[in-house]
């Protein structure tokens, strides 16, 4: 499967879509951004991959992230990885089924991180800001 990602940007959010090789849209994501002079607010990032609903919050975070998965298959395995901007993997977790999963990154310095949520069919990237 080939995945193509397209995105567009508004004044405070970037909306992107992921397509499979046949041109079918398989997912959508929204990254909310603050302008330079604007105080960052904690946001819930929601993502729909098929019928599965994924919510990741708070973002920006002080160190505790909550990943909530709903409407997925109970036996489905999820792989969650966190990388710093140098590409170093800082965290890797494997989870099964729906529910809420906490991730602690308090020991990491303030900055930008990439969280990858993967299943056998999908791979979703999230930009995480740690204050």
LOROLO-624184 format. One record per atom (N, C-alpha, C): residue number from 1; x, y, z; atom name. Coordinates in nm, 4 decimals. Each point is the difference from the previous one (the first is absolute). Last residue first. Layout:
N
ATOM NUM X Y Z CA
...
//
This chain:
131
ATOM 131 0.6110 2.1640 2.7248 N
ATOM 131 0.0406 0.1270 0.0622 CA
ATOM 131 0.0905 -0.0269 0.1164 C
ATOM 130 -0.1293 -0.2785 -0.4713 N
ATOM 130 0.0173 -0.0114 0.1441 CA
ATOM 130 0.0522 0.1324 0.0509 C
ATOM 129 -0.2764 -0.2066 -0.4576 N
ATOM 129 0.0770 0.1104 0.0572 CA
ATOM 129 0.0070 -0.0212 0.1498 C
ATOM 128 -0.0979 -0.3202 -0.4680 N
ATOM 128 -0.0203 0.0226 0.1426 CA
ATOM 128 0.0900 0.1140 0.0449 C
ATOM 127 -0.2300 -0.2342 -0.4724 N
ATOM 127 0.1018 0.0935 0.0479 CA
ATOM 127 -0.0337 0.0324 0.1454 C
ATOM 126 -0.1263 -0.4545 -0.3028 N
ATOM 126 -0.0460 0.1138 0.0783 CA
ATOM 126 0.1203 0.0849 0.0393 C
ATOM 125 -0.1626 -0.4213 -0.3762 N
ATOM 125 0.1048 0.0805 0.0632 CA
ATOM 125 -0.0634 0.1179 0.0731 C
ATOM 124 -0.1461 -0.5279 -0.1846 N
ATOM 124 -0.0423 0.1376 0.0194 CA
ATOM 124 0.1100 0.0731 0.0764 C
ATOM 123 -0.1201 -0.4724 -0.3007 N
ATOM 123 0.1062 0.0638 0.0775 CA
ATOM 123 -0.0359 0.1468 0.0064 C
ATOM 122 -0.2593 -0.5151 -0.1344 N
ATOM 122 0.0165 0.1451 0.0057 CA
ATOM 122 0.1250 0.0399 0.0762 C
ATOM 121 -0.1423 -0.4671 -0.0725 N
ATOM 121 -0.0443 0.0710 -0.1202 CA
ATOM 121 0.0377 0.1472 -0.0042 C
ATOM 120 0.1045 -0.3002 0.3703 N
ATOM 120 0.0437 -0.0741 -0.1194 CA
ATOM 120 -0.0328 0.0766 -0.1280 C
ATOM 119 0.0612 0.3159 0.3974 N
ATOM 119 -0.0691 -0.1281 -0.0008 CA
ATOM 119 0.0541 -0.0759 -0.1199 C
ATOM 118 0.1710 0.4656 0.3091 N
ATOM 118 -0.0032 -0.0918 -0.1137 CA
ATOM 118 -0.0838 -0.1239 0.0289 C
ATOM 117 0.1737 0.5348 0.1475 N
ATOM 117 -0.0991 -0.0985 0.0406 CA
ATOM 117 -0.0185 -0.0922 -0.1191 C
ATOM 116 0.3853 0.3808 0.1706 N
ATOM 116 -0.0538 -0.0815 -0.1083 CA
ATOM 116 -0.0894 -0.1065 0.0606 C
ATOM 115 0.2244 0.5123 0.1320 N
ATOM 115 -0.0562 -0.1237 0.0497 CA
ATOM 115 -0.0603 -0.0736 -0.1190 C
ATOM 114 0.3838 0.4110 0.0862 N
ATOM 114 -0.0906 -0.0657 -0.0931 CA
ATOM 114 -0.0451 -0.1310 0.0629 C
ATOM 113 0.1894 0.5090 0.2038 N
ATOM 113 0.0169 -0.1444 -0.0149 CA
ATOM 113 -0.0992 -0.0513 -0.1034 C
ATOM 112 0.2421 0.4875 0.2311 N
ATOM 112 -0.0937 -0.0616 -0.0927 CA
ATOM 112 0.0360 -0.1466 -0.0183 C
ATOM 111 0.1077 0.3079 0.4585 N
ATOM 111 0.0279 0.0008 -0.1436 CA
ATOM 111 -0.1099 -0.0681 -0.0787 C
ATOM 110 0.2448 0.0046 0.5313 N
ATOM 110 -0.1020 0.0726 -0.0759 CA
ATOM 110 0.0392 0.0004 -0.1472 C
ATOM 109 0.1992 -0.4078 0.2762 N
ATOM 109 0.0061 0.1470 -0.0004 CA
ATOM 109 -0.1155 0.0618 -0.0786 C
ATOM 108 -0.0444 -0.4748 0.2671 N
ATOM 108 0.0529 0.0522 -0.1260 CA
ATOM 108 0.0035 0.1528 0.0052 C
ATOM 107 -0.1898 -0.2872 0.3451 N
ATOM 107 0.1464 -0.0007 0.0055 CA
ATOM 107 0.0650 0.0508 -0.1282 C
ATOM 106 -0.4798 -0.0510 0.0483 N
ATOM 106 0.0486 0.1059 0.0898 CA
ATOM 106 0.1519 0.0085 0.0012 C
ATOM 105 -0.3498 -0.2800 -0.2438 N
ATOM 105 0.1237 0.0516 -0.0600 CA
ATOM 105 0.0559 0.1153 0.0828 C
ATOM 104 -0.3881 -0.4341 -0.0009 N
ATOM 104 0.0685 0.0972 0.0827 CA
ATOM 104 0.1300 0.0414 -0.0692 C
ATOM 103 -0.5173 -0.2238 -0.1220 N
ATOM 103 0.1425 0.0025 -0.0329 CA
ATOM 103 0.0648 0.1120 0.0793 C
ATOM 102 -0.4895 -0.3225 -0.0038 N
ATOM 102 0.0775 0.1159 0.0424 CA
ATOM 102 0.1454 -0.0179 -0.0398 C
ATOM 101 -0.5072 -0.1859 -0.1800 N
ATOM 101 0.1368 -0.0372 0.0319 CA
ATOM 101 0.0775 0.1263 0.0333 C
ATOM 100 -0.5409 -0.2151 -0.0740 N
ATOM 100 0.0874 0.1157 0.0199 CA
ATOM 100 0.1364 -0.0480 0.0464 C
ATOM 99 -0.3747 -0.2766 -0.3247 N
ATOM 99 0.0246 0.0476 0.1349 CA
ATOM 99 0.0891 0.1221 0.0023 C
ATOM 98 -0.1054 -0.4755 -0.3339 N
ATOM 98 -0.0428 0.1368 0.0281 CA
ATOM 98 0.0374 0.0392 0.1419 C
ATOM 97 0.2932 -0.3908 -0.2453 N
ATOM 97 -0.1391 0.0367 0.0210 CA
ATOM 97 -0.0237 0.1471 0.0259 C
ATOM 96 0.4924 -0.1700 0.0853 N
ATOM 96 -0.1051 -0.0764 -0.0672 CA
ATOM 96 -0.1363 0.0559 0.0346 C
ATOM 95 0.5678 0.1623 -0.0261 N
ATOM 95 -0.1274 -0.0057 0.0714 CA
ATOM 95 -0.0994 -0.0803 -0.0812 C
ATOM 94 0.5623 0.1515 0.0565 N
ATOM 94 -0.0955 -0.0808 -0.0751 CA
ATOM 94 -0.1245 -0.0128 0.0856 C
ATOM 93 0.4489 0.3649 -0.0349 N
ATOM 93 -0.0977 -0.0773 0.0746 CA
ATOM 93 -0.0873 -0.0787 -0.0958 C
ATOM 92 0.4741 0.3344 0.0517 N
ATOM 92 -0.0697 -0.0954 -0.0875 CA
ATOM 92 -0.0910 -0.0838 0.0874 C
ATOM 91 0.3511 0.4770 -0.0033 N
ATOM 91 -0.1030 -0.0802 0.0636 CA
ATOM 91 -0.0583 -0.0951 -0.1025 C
ATOM 90 0.3565 0.2940 -0.1117 N
ATOM 90 0.0027 0.0203 0.1441 CA
ATOM 90 -0.0953 -0.0916 0.0746 C
ATOM 89 0.2985 0.0535 -0.4953 N
ATOM 89 -0.1211 -0.0552 0.0608 CA
ATOM 89 0.0124 0.0069 0.1517 C
ATOM 88 0.2311 0.3263 -0.3842 N
ATOM 88 0.0274 -0.0990 0.1042 CA
ATOM 88 -0.1325 -0.0463 0.0616 C
ATOM 87 0.0733 0.3533 -0.3397 N
ATOM 87 -0.0344 -0.1330 -0.0470 CA
ATOM 87 0.0260 -0.1102 0.1012 C
ATOM 86 0.0334 0.4933 0.0363 N
ATOM 86 0.1222 -0.0577 -0.0573 CA
ATOM 86 -0.0249 -0.1413 -0.0523 C
ATOM 85 -0.3330 0.2564 0.2327 N
ATOM 85 0.0201 0.0566 -0.1334 CA
ATOM 85 0.1308 -0.0450 -0.0653 C
ATOM 84 -0.2476 -0.3277 0.3483 N
ATOM 84 0.0371 0.1403 0.0084 CA
ATOM 84 0.0288 0.0492 -0.1421 C
ATOM 83 -0.3530 -0.4043 0.1313 N
ATOM 83 0.1320 0.0350 -0.0506 CA
ATOM 83 0.0284 0.1472 0.0273 C
ATOM 82 -0.3508 -0.4511 0.1379 N
ATOM 82 0.0270 0.1426 0.0125 CA
ATOM 82 0.1440 0.0258 -0.0407 C
ATOM 81 -0.4199 -0.4034 -0.0691 N
ATOM 81 0.1419 0.0367 0.0103 CA
ATOM 81 0.0125 0.1512 0.0064 C
ATOM 80 -0.3692 -0.4512 0.0181 N
ATOM 80 0.0128 0.1429 0.0252 CA
ATOM 80 0.1475 0.0308 0.0217 C
ATOM 79 -0.3665 -0.4003 -0.1996 N
ATOM 79 0.1393 0.0282 0.0315 CA
ATOM 79 0.0161 0.1507 0.0090 C
ATOM 78 -0.4273 -0.3920 0.0340 N
ATOM 78 0.0472 0.1332 -0.0353 CA
ATOM 78 0.1447 0.0143 0.0437 C
ATOM 77 -0.3981 -0.4118 -0.1125 N
ATOM 77 0.1240 0.0399 0.0664 CA
ATOM 77 0.0443 0.1348 -0.0544 C
ATOM 76 -0.5067 -0.2729 0.0463 N
ATOM 76 0.0989 0.0683 -0.0827 CA
ATOM 76 0.1206 0.0442 0.0826 C
ATOM 75 -0.4286 -0.2197 0.1370 N
ATOM 75 0.1229 -0.0801 -0.0051 CA
ATOM 75 0.1117 0.0677 -0.0798 C
ATOM 74 -0.4431 0.1988 0.0534 N
ATOM 74 0.0489 -0.0326 0.1342 CA
ATOM 74 0.1329 -0.0746 -0.0013 C
ATOM 73 -0.1564 0.3600 -0.3790 N
ATOM 73 -0.0219 -0.1408 0.0306 CA
ATOM 73 0.0652 -0.0332 0.1337 C
ATOM 72 -0.1708 0.5000 -0.0670 N
ATOM 72 0.0904 -0.0900 -0.0713 CA
ATOM 72 -0.0340 -0.1437 0.0345 C
ATOM 71 -0.2025 0.4148 0.1861 N
ATOM 71 -0.0615 -0.0579 -0.1200 CA
ATOM 71 0.0957 -0.0820 -0.0856 C
ATOM 70 0.2440 0.3315 0.3318 N
ATOM 70 -0.1389 -0.0476 0.0085 CA
ATOM 70 -0.0433 -0.0540 -0.1357 C
ATOM 69 0.4516 0.1970 0.3208 N
ATOM 69 -0.0394 -0.0711 -0.1216 CA
ATOM 69 -0.1403 -0.0546 0.0216 C
ATOM 68 0.3745 0.3852 0.2193 N
ATOM 68 -0.1270 -0.0700 0.0148 CA
ATOM 68 -0.0404 -0.0593 -0.1341 C
ATOM 67 0.4459 0.2156 0.2894 N
ATOM 67 -0.0428 -0.0467 -0.1314 CA
ATOM 67 -0.1259 -0.0821 0.0217 C
ATOM 66 0.3085 0.3885 0.2842 N
ATOM 66 -0.1022 -0.1026 0.0050 CA
ATOM 66 -0.0438 -0.0301 -0.1422 C
ATOM 65 0.4551 0.2294 0.2801 N
ATOM 65 -0.0880 -0.0051 -0.1161 CA
ATOM 65 -0.1001 -0.1121 0.0202 C
ATOM 64 0.3725 0.3192 0.3022 N
ATOM 64 -0.0933 -0.1130 -0.0002 CA
ATOM 64 -0.0926 0.0123 -0.1199 C
ATOM 63 0.3353 0.3328 0.0738 N
ATOM 63 0.0676 -0.1282 0.0135 CA
ATOM 63 -0.0899 -0.1213 0.0015 C
ATOM 62 -0.1047 0.4716 -0.0828 N
ATOM 62 0.1095 0.0197 0.0954 CA
ATOM 62 0.0721 -0.1323 0.0245 C
ATOM 61 -0.2763 0.1705 -0.4619 N
ATOM 61 -0.0047 -0.0739 0.1254 CA
ATOM 61 0.1156 0.0398 0.0904 C
ATOM 60 -0.3225 0.1955 -0.4641 N
ATOM 60 0.1263 -0.0269 0.0676 CA
ATOM 60 -0.0209 -0.0675 0.1362 C
ATOM 59 -0.2941 -0.1697 -0.1334 N
ATOM 59 0.1092 0.0332 -0.0908 CA
ATOM 59 -0.0110 0.1484 -0.0306 C
ATOM 58 -0.2085 -0.4264 0.3559 N
ATOM 58 0.0016 0.1372 -0.0516 CA
ATOM 58 0.1222 0.0217 -0.0895 C
ATOM 57 -0.2270 -0.3820 -0.1295 N
ATOM 57 -0.0053 0.1269 0.0718 CA
ATOM 57 0.0726 -0.0119 0.1326 C
ATOM 56 -0.2151 -0.2702 -0.4718 N
ATOM 56 0.1273 0.0144 0.0700 CA
ATOM 56 0.0006 0.1369 0.0666 C
ATOM 55 -0.3530 -0.3900 -0.2565 N
ATOM 55 0.0154 0.1337 0.0577 CA
ATOM 55 0.1296 0.0013 0.0805 C
ATOM 54 -0.2887 -0.3121 -0.3991 N
ATOM 54 0.1201 0.0151 0.0814 CA
ATOM 54 0.0056 0.1442 0.0495 C
ATOM 53 -0.3517 -0.3982 -0.2402 N
ATOM 53 0.0169 0.1394 0.0407 CA
ATOM 53 0.1178 0.0074 0.0962 C
ATOM 52 -0.2027 -0.3583 -0.4122 N
ATOM 52 0.0763 0.0208 0.1233 CA
ATOM 52 0.0143 0.1490 0.0278 C
ATOM 51 -0.1890 -0.2041 -0.3992 N
ATOM 51 -0.0980 0.0307 0.1052 CA
ATOM 51 0.0676 0.0252 0.1335 C
ATOM 50 0.2994 0.0997 -0.3963 N
ATOM 50 -0.1100 -0.0930 -0.0151 CA
ATOM 50 -0.1055 0.0367 0.1026 C
ATOM 49 0.3287 0.2603 0.1339 N
ATOM 49 0.0620 -0.0950 -0.0915 CA
ATOM 49 -0.1002 -0.1125 -0.0177 C
ATOM 48 0.0281 0.5285 0.2122 N
ATOM 48 -0.0883 -0.1105 -0.0333 CA
ATOM 48 0.0702 -0.0856 -0.1049 C
ATOM 47 0.1309 0.3842 0.4082 N
ATOM 47 0.0325 -0.0601 -0.1277 CA
ATOM 47 -0.0953 -0.1158 -0.0227 C
ATOM 46 0.1186 0.4697 0.3379 N
ATOM 46 -0.0814 -0.1167 -0.0293 CA
ATOM 46 0.0289 -0.0470 -0.1411 C
ATOM 45 0.2176 0.3172 0.4203 N
ATOM 45 0.0140 -0.0331 -0.1410 CA
ATOM 45 -0.0787 -0.1273 -0.0235 C
ATOM 44 -0.0112 0.4113 0.3780 N
ATOM 44 -0.0220 -0.1418 -0.0224 CA
ATOM 44 0.0101 -0.0212 -0.1500 C
ATOM 43 0.2416 0.4019 0.3024 N
ATOM 43 -0.0980 -0.0409 -0.0987 CA
ATOM 43 -0.0152 -0.1507 0.0029 C
ATOM 42 0.2033 0.4619 0.2921 N
ATOM 42 -0.0044 -0.1445 -0.0104 CA
ATOM 42 -0.1136 -0.0373 -0.0936 C
ATOM 41 0.2583 0.4641 -0.0617 N
ATOM 41 -0.1071 -0.0590 0.0783 CA
ATOM 41 0.0073 -0.1509 -0.0165 C
ATOM 40 0.3506 0.4550 -0.0598 N
ATOM 40 -0.0423 -0.1330 -0.0400 CA
ATOM 40 -0.1071 -0.0519 0.0944 C
ATOM 39 0.0894 0.5223 -0.1299 N
ATOM 39 0.0291 -0.0975 0.1041 CA
ATOM 39 -0.0526 -0.1364 -0.0439 C
ATOM 38 0.1588 0.3900 -0.3468 N
ATOM 38 -0.1162 -0.0569 0.0669 CA
ATOM 38 0.0434 -0.1024 0.1044 C
ATOM 37 0.2737 0.2455 -0.3306 N
ATOM 37 -0.0314 0.0799 0.1175 CA
ATOM 37 -0.1128 -0.0567 0.0844 C
ATOM 36 0.1518 -0.2288 -0.4045 N
ATOM 36 0.1180 0.0340 0.0798 CA
ATOM 36 -0.0339 0.0766 0.1275 C
ATOM 35 -0.3806 -0.3194 -0.1917 N
ATOM 35 0.0873 0.0958 -0.0658 CA
ATOM 35 0.1083 0.0443 0.0977 C
ATOM 34 -0.2355 -0.4914 0.0087 N
ATOM 34 -0.0123 0.1352 0.0555 CA
ATOM 34 0.0934 0.0912 -0.0768 C
ATOM 33 -0.2628 -0.4848 -0.1434 N
ATOM 33 0.1235 0.0732 0.0247 CA
ATOM 33 -0.0316 0.1362 0.0589 C
ATOM 32 -0.2078 -0.5385 -0.1116 N
ATOM 32 -0.0317 0.1374 0.0374 CA
ATOM 32 0.1285 0.0691 0.0406 C
ATOM 31 -0.1384 -0.4334 -0.3236 N
ATOM 31 0.1017 0.0498 0.0920 CA
ATOM 31 -0.0338 0.1443 0.0285 C
ATOM 30 -0.2679 -0.4588 -0.2045 N
ATOM 30 -0.0021 0.1447 0.0209 CA
ATOM 30 0.1086 0.0329 0.1007 C
ATOM 29 -0.1542 -0.4321 -0.3726 N
ATOM 29 0.0555 0.0488 0.1256 CA
ATOM 29 -0.0054 0.1519 0.0031 C
ATOM 28 -0.2007 -0.4921 -0.2632 N
ATOM 28 0.0071 0.1453 0.0035 CA
ATOM 28 0.0625 0.0403 0.1315 C
ATOM 27 -0.0552 -0.4745 -0.3531 N
ATOM 27 0.0020 0.0686 0.1293 CA
ATOM 27 0.0112 0.1502 -0.0192 C
ATOM 26 -0.0597 -0.3138 -0.3623 N
ATOM 26 -0.0064 -0.0961 0.1093 CA
ATOM 26 0.0094 0.0658 0.1365 C
ATOM 25 -0.1369 0.0866 -0.5560 N
ATOM 25 0.0441 0.0674 0.1227 CA
ATOM 25 -0.0189 -0.0963 0.1160 C
ATOM 24 0.0959 -0.1470 -0.5176 N
ATOM 24 -0.1026 0.0098 0.1034 CA
ATOM 24 0.0563 0.0702 0.1220 C
ATOM 23 0.2358 -0.1330 -0.4150 N
ATOM 23 -0.0529 0.1348 0.0066 CA
ATOM 23 -0.1111 0.0183 0.1012 C
ATOM 22 0.2924 -0.3925 -0.1055 N
ATOM 22 -0.1152 0.0116 -0.0892 CA
ATOM 22 -0.0629 0.1391 0.0010 C
ATOM 21 0.3636 -0.1187 0.2923 N
ATOM 21 0.0470 -0.0071 -0.1379 CA
ATOM 21 -0.1131 0.0192 -0.1014 C
ATOM 20 -0.0938 0.2176 0.4752 N
ATOM 20 0.0657 -0.1251 -0.0366 CA
ATOM 20 0.0345 0.0032 -0.1488 C
ATOM 19 -0.0343 0.4340 0.3480 N
ATOM 19 -0.0674 -0.0776 -0.1034 CA
ATOM 19 0.0750 -0.1305 -0.0247 C
ATOM 18 -0.0705 0.4376 0.3840 N
ATOM 18 0.0848 -0.1092 -0.0452 CA
ATOM 18 -0.0817 -0.0862 -0.0954 C
ATOM 17 -0.0071 0.5442 0.1942 N
ATOM 17 -0.0719 -0.1210 -0.0365 CA
ATOM 17 0.1012 -0.1028 -0.0483 C
ATOM 16 -0.0266 0.4978 0.3183 N
ATOM 16 0.0631 -0.0898 -0.0955 CA
ATOM 16 -0.0847 -0.1232 -0.0226 C
ATOM 15 0.0322 0.5433 0.2185 N
ATOM 15 -0.0862 -0.1152 -0.0218 CA
ATOM 15 0.0656 -0.0862 -0.1055 C
ATOM 14 0.1366 0.4130 0.3700 N
ATOM 14 0.0387 -0.0702 -0.1218 CA
ATOM 14 -0.0871 -0.1247 -0.0083 C
ATOM 13 -0.0495 0.5125 0.2594 N
ATOM 13 -0.0059 -0.1460 -0.0010 CA
ATOM 13 0.0478 -0.0537 -0.1336 C
ATOM 12 -0.0556 0.4746 0.1181 N
ATOM 12 0.0372 -0.0588 0.1278 CA
ATOM 12 -0.0060 -0.1517 0.0031 C
ATOM 11 -0.0764 0.2839 -0.3983 N
ATOM 11 0.0780 0.0889 0.0860 CA
ATOM 11 0.0413 -0.0645 0.1311 C
ATOM 10 -0.0709 -0.3382 -0.3848 N
ATOM 10 -0.0765 0.1216 0.0233 CA
ATOM 10 0.0837 0.0841 0.0944 C
ATOM 9 0.1363 -0.4185 -0.3576 N
ATOM 9 0.0173 0.0732 0.1250 CA
ATOM 9 -0.0908 0.1208 0.0029 C
ATOM 8 0.0556 -0.5343 -0.2330 N
ATOM 8 -0.0185 0.1420 -0.0264 CA
ATOM 8 0.0044 0.0704 0.1341 C
ATOM 7 0.1632 -0.5144 -0.2391 N
ATOM 7 -0.0471 0.0855 0.1084 CA
ATOM 7 -0.0186 0.1420 -0.0496 C
ATOM 6 0.0933 -0.5726 -0.1298 N
ATOM 6 -0.0191 0.1364 -0.0484 CA
ATOM 6 -0.0475 0.0839 0.1163 C
ATOM 5 0.2424 -0.5151 -0.1034 N
ATOM 5 -0.0555 0.0948 0.0959 CA
ATOM 5 -0.0041 0.1382 -0.0620 C
ATOM 4 0.0201 -0.5592 -0.1437 N
ATOM 4 0.0299 0.1369 -0.0409 CA
ATOM 4 -0.0649 0.0917 0.1022 C
ATOM 3 0.1561 -0.5508 -0.0453 N
ATOM 3 -0.0783 0.1021 0.0689 CA
ATOM 3 0.0489 0.1365 -0.0433 C
ATOM 2 -0.0066 -0.5483 -0.1771 N
ATOM 2 0.0689 0.1280 -0.0044 CA
ATOM 2 -0.0891 0.1024 0.0677 C
ATOM 1 0.0478 -0.5650 0.0216 N
ATOM 1 -0.0839 0.1168 0.0000 CA
ATOM 1 0.0889 0.1237 0.0000 C
//
